[in-house]
Amino acid sequence: MCDRSGSCTNEGTCQLVLKNRNTGMEMVEHHCKAHLVLRVWEVERDDELDVVDATTLRQPPAPG
């Protein structure tokens, strides 16, 4: 997983919401767009997790 800011690339930050099929609990992860694709691919093969939502987060405007 990327760091909380998702700053591993310049492609923006995405929020991924996952749901545990066994407990019903949801969790939130933050990824850059490149790692989001990989993480969704991993979750699709996981028997315990479902993807609830994936959203691109707005980046604050650059200073200057």
PyMOL commands that set and color helices and strands:
alter all, ss='L'
color gray80, all
select helices_A, chain A and resi 33-44
alter helices_A, ss='H'
color red, helices_A
select strands_A, chain A and resi 13-20+26-32+49-57
alter strands_A, ss='S'
color yellow, strands_A
deselect
rebuild
show_as cartoon
